[in-house]
Amino acid sequence: MGARDYDGVLALQGIADVVGVPVAQLNFFVGCAISLFVAVFYRKWLTVPSVPSTTRHIFNLITGILIAGFVVGCGVFLFTFGFLFLCHIYLMLYPFKVPALDITYCLMVSTQKLTTLGFNLGDWYRYGNTQEKMTPEQRAMAVRKFPSVLEFGSYMLGFQTVVMGPFCFYNDYISFVDGSHYSQQLSAAGAGSNANYKLDAKRVPSPNKAVLWKVAQCLLWTGVHLTLPSLLPVERNTDPSFIQEHGTVFLILHCVASLFCYRARYYFGWTIADAVNNASGFGFAAFDENGEAKWDMLTNCYVQNIEFATSFKAYIDNWNLSSIRWLRFICYSRAPLNPTIMTFVLSALWHGFWPGYYVMFLSGALFTFAARKWRRIVRPHFQTSQVKRFSYDIATWIATQMTIAYVTVPFVVLKAQPIITFYNNWYWSLHIIAVGILLLLPSGRSAKPVSQPKAEANTANAAINSTYNDIATNHAKSKDL
């Protein structure tokens, strides 16, 4: 790989050749490690109020630019969707030029930040005097004045999120830098009056335990990513010769297992990003009932909930949570027509222009509608006894894992012909079943509704909505909105 093929630093090329990985991937791993150490330094030595927020902004901006330049090169944060689209098109034209790092991920996070900040500013300037027209999350995240150049640059290019994400709202980031983040989160979580809460080194919750646990998870997912995908490659699911050599049951098991191995790279990236933010002091949510600090404000996925999801919705609600918040905020809550379909389409556009993205997200919309109807009509009939509930959960867990693998293959292979080969082998069966559910099951409520405990019905989306309401109330008190 030469300098023209990859814009990042090539100082580690020799080590990459010895290890047997592309230098871009090695740079990404080293960039994550550097970010983690920088985050620890930031939290220990650049604390509020001993260090002014301006200094913290400058440090975040400079280190973020340096780390981004090391990993992906310079000049990739200039525009939002326009430049992102150009990069997606370029990668479609030259997809296999080199095994380099896909810089569009960094641009995708930048797009999330910039578009959301635009809506945050627009909501205040349009509805600031008539706040009843805003939703709770719009009131909570409304930005009342334009950021300074330093604040904007720090938000967009701060080392915590510039390479790995995740997306965060501007107000949350600014409150973290100026030191009010802990008080606001405690107030939003209902920890009582925080009027006398003063930030000092003795009262700041320590993220050490959370960071170590997340780093340990990263080591696990690194091992999975480096070993299992080569044994269970996703591409075999679309290989005609591999399909002809094996039976249906084996192909289904291989499909599910290969997609699990593929998800390991996302689990690693999102978890190390969460660890970096926590190590810098960003991501504190509240204290649990045992008085332990919860550092999951920026958590992007809950692996256990994903791998043991018993419904399509439960899976989606625990996957890429920061993007769920972004899509809900800028699209779902504002869409004039059919917010579900419009949100899936926007998500596909955000990812790029490969056919696989649109097949996956439009299929996702279809399965979302079918799963909603199935759950509303069928599920109550299996809630009358413990045995029925357990049997239903096992059956729906198996169905969910098969459906997710079935829907996700196009996202990985991207091109049209392999997608058609894969679905032809499955006889488009799950698509047909989904359409059948929508057409054949009766509309309306089930004839035998069964009330469920609230704890059973909670999902990640409901938790996020509740958090939005709490934060909105807190911002209203702290900013006299």
N, C-alpha and C positions, 0 to 999 in steps of 0.2 A: 504494500500500500504506500503510495507516494504522497507528497505534500498536496498535490492537486486533487487527490481523491478524498482527502479528509482534512478539514480545516483546524482540527484540534492540535494540541502539542504532540510532537512525535518523539519526545525525549525517551519514552518508555518502549519504543519500537523493539529494541533488542530483547527486553524482558518479555514482551508480548510474543515474540517469535519462539522464545524458549518455552514459555508456558503453553503456547499453542492456541492463543485466543487473539482476536483482532485487537489492535491497539486502541480502537475506539471504546471497546467494552472494558478493557483494562483501565483506560482513563476514567470511564464512568465509575468504576469501582473505587479507584483511588480518589476521585472527586468526592464520592460519598464519605470515604474515611476522613478526608481533609475537612469536609463540612462538619463532621461529627466532633472533631477536635476543636475546630474554630468555635462551634456552638458552646462547648464546655468553657472555653476561654471567655466567650462573650457573657455567659451567665455568671461566671465567677468574678470577673474583673471589670465588666462594664455594666454595673448594676445601677438601678434607680433607687434613691435620688442622688447617689454619689457622682454619677456621670449624667450629664444633661442628655435629653432625647436627641438633640441635634448631633451630638457625637455618636450616639448609637445609630442614627440614620446614616451618617457618613461611613461608619464602619461597615454596616450592612451593605451599602451600595458598592463600596470599593471591593470588598471581599467577594461579593456576588458576581461582579464583573470579571474578576480574576479567575474565579472557579469556573464560570461559564466559558470564558475564553480558553481555559485549559481543557475542558471537556468537549465543547462543541465548536469552538472557534468564535470569531467576532462577527458582529453585524447581523445577528439573527433576531433581533427584538425590535424591529423598526415599525412594523404595522401589525394590525390584528388579522381579521379574516382575509383581507386582500392578499397580504404577503403569505399567510398560512396556506391559502388556496394555491398560490404559485408554487410553493414548496411541495404540496401534495401532487400537483401536476408533474413537477420535475421528477419526483420519485416514481411516478407511474411510467415516465418515459425512460428513465435510467434506474430501474429497480434493483438490478443485480450487478451494478458497476463494481461495488466493493462491499464487503461486510462491515460497513461503518455504522456509527450510531445514528439513529433516526432523530434529527434535530427538531422535527415537527412536534415532538412531545413538549419540548420547552416552549415552542410557539403556541401550542394549544393551551398551556397553562397561562401564558401571557395574554392570550385572547380572552380567557375566562376573566382574568383580573380587569382588563381594560374595558370590556363590554359591561361588566357588572358595575364598575366605577361610574361609567356613563349613565347607567340606569339609577344608581344611587344619587348622583348629582341631579339628574332630571326629575326624579321623584320629589326631591325637596323643592326645586325651583318651580315645579308645576303644582304641587299640592301642599307646600309648606304651611300655607294659611288655612287649608282645609284638610287637616290630617285624617278626618274620618273617611276620606276617599282612598287612603292608603291601607294596605293590609298590615298586620302586625310586623311581618318581616320587613316590609318596605319602610315602616316607621323606624324600626330598630336600626336599619342599615343606611338610612338616608344621610347623605353627606351635605352639611350646611354651607360649606365654603370650598372653593377650589383649593386643591393641595398645592403646596409650594413645589418648586422644581425638585428640591431635595427630598421631600416627603414622597412625591410621585416616583422618583427614581429609586428610592429605598424600597417602596412597596413593590415595584415591578421587578427589580433586580436584586433584592436582598438575598444574601447567601442561603438563607434557610429554604427558600422555595424556587430559586432561579433555575435549577437543573431538574430537580426531582418533584417539585410541587410540595404539597397539594395546594389547590386554590384556597384562598381565604378572603373574606371581605375586608375592604379597606378600613372600616371602623375597628374591626377586631385587631388588625395589624397595628394601627396607630395607638390603640389603647395598650397593646403589648409593649411597644417601644417607649411610651411615656410613663409606663408603670402602673396604670390604672386597671390593667387587664385582670389582675387577681381580685380586686375589690368588686369589679363589675360581674365577674363570673360567680362569685360567692353570693352576691345579691340576687342575680338571676336564678341561682339554684335554691333560693329560699333559705339562706343561712342566717337569716335575721338581719337586723339593722347593721349596716356597715358604715354608718356616719362617722364612727370613731376609728374605722379600720385604717391603719397607717402602714404603708409598705416599708419593711425593714428586713435586714438579712435574717433575723431570727424568726420572722413570721412568714417568709416566702416558702411555700411548699417545695420540697425537694423532688425533682424528677428522676433521681438516680435509679431507684428501683424500676420504674417504668422504662427508662432508657436501656438498662441492662437486660431486661426481659425482652424488649423489642430487638436489640442487637442479637440476642440468642436465637430469636425466631429467624432473623436474617441469615444467620449461619446455617440453620436448617434448610431454608428455602434456597440458599446458594448451593448446598449439596444436592438438593433435588434437581435444580436447574442444570447443574453441570453433569449429572449422571443419567437421569431417567429419560429426558427427551430424546437422546440418541437411541435409546432402546425402544421407545414408543413414539416415533415421530408422527405428528399430526398428518403430514402429507400422505402417509400410507392409506389414510381413509379415502383418498381420491385416486389411488393407484389401481387401474383396471386389473393388472396381473395379481396384485395382492388381494383384491376383492374376489377374484375367481378361485384363488387357492384356499380360501377359508369360508367356513360356514357363517350363517347369520348371527348366531349367539356370540361367536368369537369376534366378529366384526363390531358388534354392539359394545362388547366389553373393551375392545381395543380403542374404540372411539371415545368412550367415557374416560378410560385411563389416560389416553394421550392428551386429552383436553385438561385433565387435572395437572399433568406434568407441565403443560404450556402455561397454566395459571401461575405456576411457581414464580415466574419472572416478575409478574405483577405483584404478587405477595411480597417479594423481596423489595422491589422498588418503593412500594407504598409504605412498607414497614420501616425501611431505613429513613425515608423522608420524615415519617412521624417521629422517629428517634432523634433525628437532627433537630427538628423544631422543639421537641421536648427538652433536649439537652441545652438549648439556648434559653429555655424558660417559657417557650410559647406552646400553648396547647392545654393549659390547665383548665379543667371544666368545673370541678366542685370537689367536695369531700363526700365519700360514701357513708353509709350508716355506721360503719366501724371507725370513722374518722380518718380513713386512708384517702390520700389525694388521688383524684381521678385525672389522668392525663390523656383523655380521648377526644378532646374538642376537635382535633385535626385528623383523627384516625380515619383512614380512607377505606378500610374494609374490615369485616369481622369474619375471619377465616372459618371458624367453627360454624357460624350461622350460615355461611355460604355452602360449605361442604355437606351440611346436614339439613339444608333447606327442604321443606316439604311442600313448597309451592313456588311457582314462577315468580310471583311478587316478592316472596320472602328472599329469594335469591337476589333479585334486582335491588331490593331495599338495603342489602348489606354489601353491595359491590360498588366501588368507586363513589363513595358517599359525597365527596366534595363536588363531583360532577353532577350528582343528583341534585344537590343544593343549587348549583349554578343553573342547571336546566330548568328546575322548578321556578327559580327566581326570575329569570329573564324570558322564559317561554311559557311554561305550563300555566303559571298564574296570570299570564297576560294574553294568552292566545284567544283570538276572537271566535275561532271555530275549532272543534275537535282537538283539544289540547294534547291528548295522548299521541295522536298521529303526528301532529306538528312537532312535538317534542322529540319523537323518534327520528323524524326527518332532519331536524336541526342537529341532532346528535350524529347522524350519518354524515352530514355536510361538514361538521366540525372534524370528523375523523379523516375525511378525504373523499376521493372520487372513484375508488376501486369498486367494482360491482359487488364484491363481497360485503362491503359495509352496508349497502342499501338492501341487499338480500337479508342480512342478519337483522337490521333494525326494523325493516318492514315486517319480517317474520315475527320479530319480537312484539310488535304492536298486535299482530294477529293472535299470538299466543297469550298476550296480556288480556285481551278481550275474552278469549275462550276460557282462560283460567278464572277470571272474575265470575263468569256465568256458572262454571262448574262448581266453584266454591260456594256460591250463593244458593244454588239449587240442590246440589248433591251432598255436600259436606254435612249439613245438619242431620241427615239421616244416619250418619255414622257417629253421632255424638251422644247416643243414648246409653252407652256402657263403656267401661274401660277397655274391654276386649275389642270392641268395634273401633274405638278411637285409636288404639295401638295399631290395629290392622290397617286402618285408613292411613295413618302416618307412615307406616312402612311402605305401603303401595304408592303413596304420593311422593315419598322420598325417591324411590326408584324411578318413577315417572319423571320427576323433576330433573334428576341427573341425566337421564336419557334425552330429555327435551333440551336442556342447556347445551349438551354436547352436539346435538343435532342442529341447533340454531347457530352455534359458535363456529363450526367448521368453516363456513364462508368467510368469517372475519379473519381467519388465519390464512387460508389459501388465496383469497382475494379475487382471483381470476374467474371468469364466467365458466369456461369449459370444465375445470375440475369441480366446480360447484354443481354443475348439471350432472356430471358423472356420479358424484356422491349422492345426490337426491334421487337420481334414477335408480341407484342400487337400493335405496330405502323405499322406492316406489312413491315418494312424496307422501308417505303414510301419515306422518304427524301433522303435516299441513291439512291433509284430508280430514283427519280426526278433529282438528281444531275447527275447521269449517263446519263439520258435522255437529259439533257441540253448539256452535252459534246458531245453526239453522234448526236443529231438531229438539234441543232442550227448550222447555217452555220459558217464556219471558216472565218477569215479575219475581216476587218473592217465593221462597219455598213454602210448600204447604205445611211443613213441619219445622218451623224455625225453632232453634234451640238457643237460649241465651247463654253466652259464654262469659267467664270471668274476664274482667278488664285486662288482667295481666296476660291472659292467653291471647288476647286480640292485639296487644301492642306490637308495633313493628318499628323498624328504624326510622321510617318516614314520620310516624306519629310522634316519636321522640324528638325528631328534628323540629316538627311544627310546634311542639310544646316548648322547646328551647327558644324558638323564635319569639313566642308570646312573652316568655319571661324576660328575654333580653330587651324586647321592645319596651316593656314596663320599666326596666332598669335605665335604659337610655332616656326615657321620658323624664325620669326623676333627676338623672345626673346632668342632663343638658337642657332641662326646662322646655322640652318639646311640647 
